[in-house]
């Protein structure tokens, strides 16, 4: 979506579109699934599990972190990642509201 057109939509619509866009990549879904199955994990653990290069994983982690879905805490020289439970619930609520309030009608 072009920057010049986003102003014609509501803040809520733009925010939801941003979340959908971030979650639209299968690597990010795989990363979230892996992180959610761990107490906390380090980027190298994710690299080993997912099978993508470390810079690629780092970029995906950055996108997930930008929308607040994950957080990273420095532990020595490493960053441990986990899902932010408050943001996770907020996004669940947004999705639920969007899908519950959207009527499915056929022509």
C-alpha positions as a Markdown table, in Angstrom:
| # | Residue | x | y | z |
|---|---|---|---|---|
| 1 | Unk | 0.0 | 0.0 | 0.0 |
| 2 | Unk | 1.5 | 3.3 | -1.0 |
| 3 | Unk | 2.2 | 5.9 | 1.6 |
| 4 | Unk | 0.1 | 8.5 | -0.3 |
| 5 | Unk | -3.0 | 6.4 | -0.1 |
| 6 | Unk | -2.9 | 5.2 | 3.5 |
| 7 | Unk | -4.4 | 8.4 | 4.8 |
| 8 | Unk | -7.8 | 7.6 | 3.2 |
| 9 | Unk | -8.2 | 4.7 | 5.6 |
| 10 | Unk | -8.8 | 4.7 | 9.3 |
| 11 | Unk | -6.0 | 4.2 | 11.8 |
| 12 | Unk | -7.7 | 0.9 | 12.8 |
| 13 | Unk | -7.7 | -0.3 | 9.2 |
| 14 | Unk | -4.1 | 0.7 | 8.6 |
| 15 | Unk | -3.0 | -1.0 | 11.8 |
| 16 | Unk | -4.8 | -4.2 | 11.0 |
| 17 | Unk | -3.4 | -4.2 | 7.5 |
| 18 | Unk | 0.1 | -3.8 | 9.0 |
| 19 | Unk | -0.3 | -6.8 | 11.2 |
| 20 | Unk | -1.7 | -8.9 | 8.4 |
| 21 | Unk | 1.2 | -7.9 | 6.2 |
| 22 | Unk | 3.8 | -8.9 | 8.8 |
| 23 | Unk | 2.0 | -12.2 | 9.4 |
| 24 | Unk | 1.7 | -12.9 | 5.7 |
| 25 | Unk | 5.2 | -14.4 | 5.5 |
| 26 | Unk | 5.4 | -18.2 | 6.2 |
| 27 | Unk | 8.9 | -17.8 | 7.8 |
| 28 | Unk | 7.4 | -15.4 | 10.4 |
| 29 | Unk | 4.6 | -17.9 | 11.1 |
| 30 | Unk | 7.2 | -20.6 | 11.6 |
| 31 | Unk | 9.2 | -18.4 | 13.9 |
| 32 | Unk | 6.1 | -17.6 | 16.0 |
| 33 | Unk | 5.2 | -21.2 | 16.2 |
| 34 | Unk | 8.8 | -22.1 | 17.3 |
| 35 | Unk | 9.0 | -19.3 | 19.9 |
| 36 | Unk | 5.6 | -20.1 | 21.3 |
| 37 | Unk | 6.8 | -23.7 | 22.0 |
| 38 | Unk | 9.8 | -22.5 | 23.9 |
| 39 | Unk | 10.2 | -20.7 | 27.2 |
| 40 | Unk | 12.5 | -18.3 | 25.4 |
| 41 | Unk | 14.9 | -18.7 | 22.5 |
| 42 | Unk | 17.9 | -17.2 | 21.0 |
| 43 | Unk | 18.3 | -16.2 | 17.3 |
| 44 | Unk | 20.7 | -19.0 | 16.6 |
| 45 | Unk | 18.2 | -21.6 | 18.0 |
| 46 | Unk | 15.6 | -20.2 | 15.5 |
| 47 | Unk | 18.2 | -20.3 | 12.7 |
| 48 | Unk | 18.8 | -24.0 | 13.4 |
| 49 | Unk | 15.1 | -24.8 | 13.7 |
| 50 | Unk | 13.8 | -22.9 | 10.6 |
| 51 | Unk | 16.8 | -23.4 | 8.3 |
| 52 | Unk | 17.2 | -19.8 | 7.0 |
| 53 | Unk | 20.3 | -17.7 | 7.3 |
| 54 | Unk | 20.9 | -15.7 | 10.5 |
| 55 | Unk | 20.5 | -12.3 | 8.8 |
| 56 | Unk | 17.2 | -13.4 | 7.2 |
| 57 | Unk | 15.9 | -14.6 | 10.6 |
| 58 | Unk | 17.0 | -11.4 | 12.2 |
| 59 | Unk | 15.1 | -9.4 | 9.6 |
| 60 | Unk | 11.9 | -11.4 | 10.3 |
| 61 | Unk | 12.4 | -11.0 | 14.0 |
| 62 | Unk | 12.7 | -7.3 | 13.5 |
| 63 | Unk | 9.4 | -7.1 | 11.6 |
| 64 | Unk | 7.7 | -9.2 | 14.4 |
| 65 | Unk | 9.2 | -6.9 | 17.0 |
| 66 | Unk | 8.2 | -3.8 | 15.2 |
| 67 | Unk | 4.5 | -4.7 | 15.6 |
| 68 | Unk | 5.2 | -5.6 | 19.2 |
| 69 | Unk | 4.3 | -9.2 | 18.8 |
| 70 | Unk | 7.6 | -10.4 | 20.2 |
| 71 | Unk | 10.1 | -8.9 | 22.6 |
| 72 | Unk | 13.8 | -9.5 | 23.0 |
| 73 | Unk | 15.8 | -9.3 | 26.2 |
| 74 | Unk | 19.5 | -9.1 | 26.2 |
| 75 | Unk | 21.2 | -12.0 | 28.0 |
| 76 | Unk | 24.9 | -11.6 | 27.8 |
| 77 | Unk | 25.9 | -11.3 | 24.2 |
| 78 | Unk | 22.6 | -12.9 | 23.0 |
| 79 | Unk | 19.1 | -11.7 | 22.7 |
| 80 | Unk | 16.4 | -14.1 | 24.0 |
| 81 | Unk | 13.0 | -13.7 | 22.3 |
| 82 | Unk | 9.5 | -14.5 | 23.5 |
| 83 | Unk | 6.0 | -13.6 | 22.5 |
| 84 | Unk | 4.5 | -10.5 | 24.2 |
| 85 | Unk | 1.4 | -11.9 | 25.8 |
| 86 | Unk | -0.4 | -8.6 | 26.0 |
| 87 | Unk | 0.2 | -7.7 | 22.4 |
| 88 | Unk | -0.7 | -11.3 | 21.4 |
| 89 | Unk | -4.1 | -10.9 | 23.1 |
| 90 | Unk | -4.7 | -7.5 | 21.6 |
| 91 | Unk | -4.1 | -8.9 | 18.1 |
| 92 | Unk | -6.3 | -11.8 | 18.8 |
| 93 | Unk | -9.1 | -9.4 | 19.8 |
| 94 | Unk | -8.5 | -7.3 | 16.7 |
| 95 | Unk | -8.7 | -10.4 | 14.5 |
| 96 | Unk | -11.8 | -11.7 | 16.3 |
| 97 | Unk | -13.6 | -8.3 | 16.0 |
| 98 | Unk | -12.7 | -8.0 | 12.3 |
| 99 | Unk | -13.9 | -11.5 | 11.4 |
| 100 | Unk | -16.9 | -11.4 | 13.7 |
| 101 | Unk | -18.1 | -8.0 | 12.3 |
| 102 | Unk | -17.5 | -8.9 | 8.7 |
| 103 | Unk | -20.7 | -10.3 | 7.1 |
| 104 | Unk | -20.2 | -12.9 | 4.4 |
| 105 | Unk | -22.8 | -12.3 | 1.7 |
| 106 | Unk | -22.8 | -13.7 | -1.8 |
| 107 | Unk | -24.2 | -11.8 | -4.8 |
